[in-house]
Amino acid sequence: MDKKLVLIFWLLFIAVYSINLTLLPIFEDEAQYLLLAEAIQSNPVGNFFLYPQNGLLPFFGWMVAIFNFFIKDSLVAGRIVNVLFASSLVWWLYSISQLYKLSKTFFFICFLFLLTSPILLLNARVAMLDTAVLALTAWYLYFTLKIFLFPTKKDYIGLLVTLLAALLTKATVLFGIPALIILILIEIYKKKKITKEIIYPILVYGLAFGVLGGLFFFFSQQIHRDSGSSLVSNFSMENFLERIRINSWLTLNWTTVYYQPALVALLEYIVFFKYIKNKKVFFILGFWMVTAMAATITLNRFYYPRHILILLAPLTIFVGGIWAYIPKLISIPLLLLIFLPRIFFDWNIVFTPQKAALAAEDRFSFYEDYTSGVGVEEIAVALSKLSKDGPIVVWLDGSYIMRYGLRRELENNANIIFKSFNPFVGSFFDATGDVIKDDNFTTYALANRWYPKNAGKLKIIRSFDVSFRHRRVLYQML
């Protein structure tokens, strides 16, 4: 495969994924990450560890802060970071195909599957952690494979950089570790002894985990309280079997929404097993897929469709490997049959995301609940009109979607003074409080997720519907 052709595919990928990048509404967790990244960008030294101080691992925030220096809109900066993480998988596919001498057809089908993946297209267009988790896990496993086969100094550096970045992004990157253990055991079995090709990667892993351990040592209390960063310490045995049953059902449902070609490929794998080449690659990546999914289903306290994004890398290799080697009279019609509806799905995500056939939980988060950024612009216009004749005070409920979204929309309006009736103490919200009337300016309060204690004493002047499920209320204190 010519690198120039891969470069063209990579640029095509970035171009497609960058279309209408701000069309999808801001999401609550995304607003938190961007708010903190802005603070890092404004004071890199003083706020360098702001993410772990707020219970989050820091690498993604550092990346967004760096891009925020050059792209002033932090929403665009954060989403561009994820587009680039997603696009790195194009080079990952190329590296895997070179490592195992796989065909050009294999690479092309894998690229097509990756480019048209609805779950990647959706998650790469929001500044969340899961796209980075997918890309960095794929890369540190690749470098581990490469070291076991054809080690170079660059591979050890690549392993250290990608593993360290992964460990400092989100705890779910650990779900690639079972596949690593299998790799090491296979190498020990083949060589009948522990060689330097086995010892050196283990040392690199030890160094990376040592850095992570140091971060936990200094910020253990904050990280312990955040479920995304402290996967193990927040693990609960309460309703364990019931959680597995529910999460398994959800996984099956989300897989049918976002991974239809992979389900067809599984059937083809069974039927055309004898045609498949490089079965070792399928075994390793298949083991990664199964163990990562088992850990996700078992350990996640909060489970959403974005958590099955980790399946995409091994499934892409799986699909490409099958369709590249089965008879073309069967593979080509199936490709057309499956990928045409997939492209229509992608078109809606890019141009009319509110009409896209998203999983119900994604639709709920992005368009129907307090987590949605739907209507933030409308609220900003209303507040601008209220502040037209002079300064006003607006008390917010503390939800990130309001704190970040309204500040982004109203950054040039000096007449609006924001306060919070849900004080942010340390890294977590305290109990809701009262809205206090300002003696000099007209006082308003905006409720999204929480309501002020003295809401009964306030006058409702307007409501903003997010969906039939949720609305935001604007109060005035008389």
HUBEL-V851468 format. One record per pair of residues at least 6 apart in sequence whose ideal C-beta (glycine too) atoms are under 7 Angstrom apart, sorted by the first residue. I is the first residue (numbers start at 1). GAP is how many residues later the second one is. D is the distance in Angstrom with one decimal. If there is no record, write none. Layout:
{{I GAP D} {I GAP D}}
//
This chain:
{{1 93 6.2} {1 96 6.3} {1 103 5.5} {1 106 5.4} {6 84 6.7} {6 85 6.9} {6 88 4.8} {9 81 5.7} {9 102 5.5} {10 77 5.8} {10 80 4.6} {10 81 6.6} {13 74 4.8} {13 77 5.4} {13 102 5.8} {14 69 6.1} {14 73 5.0} {16 99 6.6} {17 66 4.6} {17 69 6.2} {17 70 6.9} {17 104 6.6} {17 107 5.5} {17 108 7.0} {18 65 5.7} {19 331 5.3} {20 330 5.6} {20 331 6.4} {21 55 6.2} {21 58 5.1} {21 104 6.2} {22 53 5.9} {22 54 6.3} {23 330 6.1} {24 101 5.3} {24 102 6.3} {24 329 5.1} {24 342 6.7} {25 341 5.7} {25 342 6.8} {25 347 5.5} {25 348 3.7} {25 349 5.0} {26 49 6.6} {26 347 3.3} {26 350 6.8} {26 375 6.3} {26 379 5.4} {27 99 5.6} {27 338 6.3} {27 339 6.2} {27 344 5.9} {27 346 6.7} {28 343 3.7} {28 371 6.6} {28 372 5.4} {28 373 4.9} {29 99 6.2} {30 96 5.1} {30 97 4.8} {30 98 5.6} {31 369 3.8} {31 370 4.9} {31 373 3.8} {31 374 6.2} {32 368 4.2} {33 27 6.7} {33 28 6.4} {33 31 6.9} {33 45 6.6} {33 94 5.5} {34 30 6.7} {34 40 4.8} {34 41 6.2} {34 44 5.1} {34 93 5.6} {34 370 5.8} {35 365 6.1} {35 368 6.3} {35 369 4.6} {36 14 5.3} {36 15 5.9} {36 18 6.1} {36 25 5.6} {37 24 4.8} {37 27 3.8} {37 28 4.8} {37 31 6.1} {37 37 6.1} {37 41 6.5} {38 30 6.4} {38 36 5.0} {39 8 4.9} {39 11 5.6} {40 7 4.7} {40 8 6.8} {40 10 5.5} {40 21 5.8} {40 22 6.9} {40 25 3.9} {41 24 4.2} {41 27 4.2} {41 28 6.1} {44 21 6.9} {49 9 6.5} {51 6 6.6} {51 7 3.9} {51 10 4.2} {52 6 5.6} {52 163 6.0} {52 167 3.9} {52 170 6.2} {52 171 6.1} {53 166 6.5} {53 169 5.8} {53 374 6.1} {54 168 6.7} {54 373 4.2} {55 167 4.6} {55 168 5.6} {55 170 5.5} {55 171 3.0} {55 174 5.9} {55 372 5.2} {56 170 6.3} {56 173 5.9} {57 111 5.1} {57 112 5.7} {57 113 6.0} {57 172 5.3} {58 110 5.8} {59 106 5.2} {59 109 3.9} {59 110 4.7} {60 69 5.5} {60 72 5.5} {60 109 5.4} {63 18 5.0} {64 10 6.9} {64 13 5.7} {64 14 4.6} {64 17 5.5} {64 63 6.4} {67 10 4.0} {67 13 6.0} {67 14 5.6} {68 6 5.0} {68 9 4.5} {71 6 4.1} {71 9 6.5} {75 333 6.6} {78 49 2.8} {79 46 5.8} {79 47 6.5} {79 48 5.4} {81 46 6.8} {82 42 4.8} {82 45 6.2} {82 49 4.4} {82 50 6.8} {83 41 5.4} {85 46 5.0} {85 47 4.8} {85 50 4.3} {86 34 5.7} {86 38 3.9} {86 45 5.4} {86 49 6.6} {88 47 5.1} {89 25 5.8} {89 46 5.8} {89 49 6.4} {89 224 6.7} {90 21 6.4} {90 24 6.8} {92 46 5.2} {92 47 6.1} {92 50 6.1} {93 14 6.0} {93 17 4.8} {93 18 6.3} {93 21 6.7} {93 223 6.9} {94 13 6.4} {95 47 5.8} {96 46 6.4} {96 221 6.4} {97 9 5.9} {97 10 4.7} {99 46 6.6} {99 47 6.1} {99 50 6.6} {100 178 5.3} {100 181 5.4} {102 176 6.6} {103 221 5.7} {105 219 4.4} {106 214 4.9} {106 215 6.2} {106 218 4.0} {109 210 6.9} {109 211 4.4} {109 214 4.9} {109 215 5.6} {110 206 5.1} {110 207 6.6} {110 210 3.4} {112 227 6.7} {113 148 6.4} {113 203 5.1} {113 206 5.1} {113 207 6.4} {114 6 6.8} {114 202 5.4} {116 223 6.1} {116 226 4.9} {116 227 5.8} {116 230 5.6} {117 195 6.0} {118 140 5.3} {118 224 6.8} {118 227 4.8} {118 228 5.9} {118 231 6.2} {119 139 3.9} {119 190 5.6} {119 193 6.6} {120 189 6.8} {120 192 5.8} {121 225 5.5} {121 228 5.2} {122 227 5.6} {122 240 6.9} {123 7 5.5} {123 8 5.1} {123 183 5.3} {123 186 5.5} {124 7 4.9} {128 178 6.6} {129 40 5.9} {129 41 4.6} {130 176 4.6} {130 177 6.9} {130 179 4.9} {131 178 6.9} {132 37 5.1} {133 36 5.9} {133 37 5.1} {133 39 5.5} {133 40 5.4} {133 177 6.6} {134 175 5.3} {134 176 5.6} {134 178 6.1} {134 179 6.1} {136 26 5.5} {136 29 5.3} {136 30 3.7} {136 33 6.1} {136 37 6.2} {137 29 5.8} {137 36 5.0} {137 39 4.4} {137 173 6.8} {138 175 4.2} {139 23 4.1} {140 19 6.1} {140 22 4.3} {140 23 4.2} {140 26 5.5} {140 36 6.9} {141 35 5.4} {141 38 6.2} {141 39 6.8} {141 147 6.6} {143 12 5.3} {143 15 4.5} {143 16 3.8} {143 19 6.2} {144 15 6.3} {144 36 5.8} {144 39 6.0} {144 57 5.8} {145 38 6.8} {146 9 4.9} {147 8 5.0} {147 9 6.8} {147 12 6.6} {147 50 6.4} {147 54 5.2} {148 35 6.3} {148 39 5.3} {148 49 6.0} {151 46 5.8} {156 44 6.5} {156 48 6.1} {159 42 6.5} {159 45 5.2} {160 44 5.1} {160 47 6.8} {160 48 6.4} {163 41 6.8} {163 42 6.6} {163 45 4.5} {164 44 4.6} {164 47 6.1} {166 7 4.0} {167 6 6.1} {167 41 5.6} {167 42 6.9} {167 45 4.6} {168 44 6.8} {170 58 5.9} {171 57 6.8} {171 58 5.7} {171 59 6.9} {171 60 4.0} {172 59 6.8} {172 138 6.8} {175 116 6.8} {175 117 3.9} {175 120 4.6} {175 121 6.5} {175 135 6.3} {176 112 6.0} {176 116 6.6} {178 113 3.9} {179 105 6.2} {179 108 5.3} {179 109 3.7} {179 112 6.4} {182 102 6.8} {182 105 5.5} {183 101 6.6} {184 14 6.1} {187 10 7.0} {187 11 5.4} {188 6 6.1} {188 10 6.4} {216 7 6.1} {222 205 5.2} {223 6 4.5} {223 7 5.3} {224 6 4.9} {224 9 5.1} {225 203 6.9} {227 7 4.8} {227 74 5.0} {227 75 6.2} {231 68 5.6} {234 67 6.2} {235 64 6.0} {236 65 6.8} {244 53 6.0} {244 54 6.0} {247 50 4.3} {247 56 5.2} {248 49 5.7} {250 53 6.2} {251 42 6.7} {251 46 6.0} {251 57 6.0} {254 51 4.6} {254 54 5.4} {254 105 5.1} {255 8 6.9} {255 53 6.7} {257 102 4.8} {258 47 7.0} {259 52 6.9} {259 56 6.3} {260 78 6.3} {261 58 5.7} {261 77 4.7} {261 81 7.0} {262 53 4.5} {262 56 6.7} {262 57 5.7} {264 70 6.5} {264 74 6.0} {265 53 6.1} {265 54 4.5} {265 57 4.8} {265 58 6.9} {268 54 5.2} {268 58 5.9} {269 7 6.8} {269 53 5.3} {272 54 4.4} {275 50 4.8} {275 51 5.4} {276 6 7.0} {276 45 6.5} {276 46 6.5} {276 49 5.7} {277 48 5.8} {278 43 6.8} {281 36 6.7} {282 36 6.5} {282 39 6.2} {285 29 3.9} {285 32 5.1} {285 33 6.8} {286 28 6.4} {286 32 6.8} {288 26 5.2} {289 22 5.6} {289 25 3.9} {289 26 6.6} {292 18 5.1} {293 18 6.2} {296 11 5.4} {296 14 6.7} {300 7 6.0} {304 57 5.7} {305 54 4.4} {305 56 5.5} {305 57 5.2} {323 8 4.8} {323 12 6.5} {345 11 6.5} {345 12 6.2} {348 7 5.2} {348 8 3.8} {349 7 4.8} {354 13 6.1} {365 6 5.1} {365 7 7.0} {366 6 5.7} {367 7 5.8} {367 100 6.1} {368 98 6.5} {368 99 3.9} {368 101 4.7} {368 102 6.3} {369 100 6.5} {369 101 5.6} {370 29 6.3} {370 78 5.2} {370 79 4.4} {370 100 5.8} {371 30 6.5} {372 94 5.3} {373 28 5.6} {373 32 5.4} {374 92 5.0} {375 89 4.9} {375 91 5.6} {375 97 6.8} {376 25 7.0} {376 29 3.9} {376 30 6.5} {376 33 6.2} {377 32 6.0} {378 86 5.9} {379 27 6.6} {379 67 7.0} {379 85 5.6} {379 93 6.7} {380 26 5.8} {380 29 3.6} {380 30 5.3} {382 80 6.5} {382 92 6.9} {383 11 6.2} {383 27 6.6} {383 33 5.8} {384 26 6.8} {384 29 6.0} {386 6 5.6} {386 58 6.9} {387 26 6.3} {387 28 3.8} {387 29 5.1} {390 25 6.5} {391 24 4.7} {391 26 6.2} {391 50 4.9} {392 23 6.6} {392 24 6.0} {392 49 5.5} {392 50 4.9} {392 52 6.2} {393 24 4.8} {393 26 6.2} {393 45 4.5} {393 48 5.0} {393 50 4.8} {393 51 6.9} {394 22 5.9} {394 24 5.6} {394 50 4.8} {394 52 6.1} {395 24 5.0} {395 25 6.6} {395 26 4.8} {395 40 4.7} {395 49 6.9} {395 50 4.2} {395 57 7.0} {396 6 4.9} {396 7 6.0} {396 22 5.9} {396 24 5.3} {396 50 5.6} {397 24 6.6} {397 25 5.2} {397 49 6.8} {397 50 5.3} {397 51 5.2} {397 52 5.7} {397 53 4.3} {398 22 5.2} {398 24 3.3} {398 26 6.2} {398 31 5.1} {398 52 6.4} {399 49 4.7} {399 50 4.3} {401 47 6.7} {402 44 6.3} {402 46 5.2} {410 6 5.6} {417 24 6.9} {421 11 6.1} {421 12 5.1} {421 13 6.5} {421 14 5.1} {421 24 6.4} {421 31 4.5} {422 7 5.3} {422 10 4.9} {422 28 5.2} {423 7 4.8} {423 10 6.6} {432 18 4.9} {432 20 6.2} {432 21 5.9} {433 19 7.0} {433 20 6.0} {434 18 6.0} {434 19 5.0} {434 20 4.5} {435 8 6.8} {435 10 4.4} {435 17 4.6} {435 19 6.1} {435 23 6.4} {435 42 5.8} {437 6 4.9} {437 40 4.7} {443 34 4.3} {444 30 6.3} {444 31 6.4} {444 32 5.4} {445 7 5.6} {445 13 6.1} {445 30 4.3} {445 32 7.0} {446 26 6.4} {446 28 5.5} {447 25 6.6} {447 26 4.7} {448 24 5.0} {455 20 6.8} {458 17 3.7} {458 18 6.7} {458 19 5.6} {459 16 6.3} {459 17 5.0} {459 19 5.7} {460 13 5.8} {460 15 5.8} {461 13 5.6} {461 14 6.8} {461 15 4.9} {462 12 4.5} {463 8 4.9} {463 9 6.7} {463 10 5.2} {464 7 6.2} {464 8 4.5} {465 6 4.8} {466 6 6.6}}
//
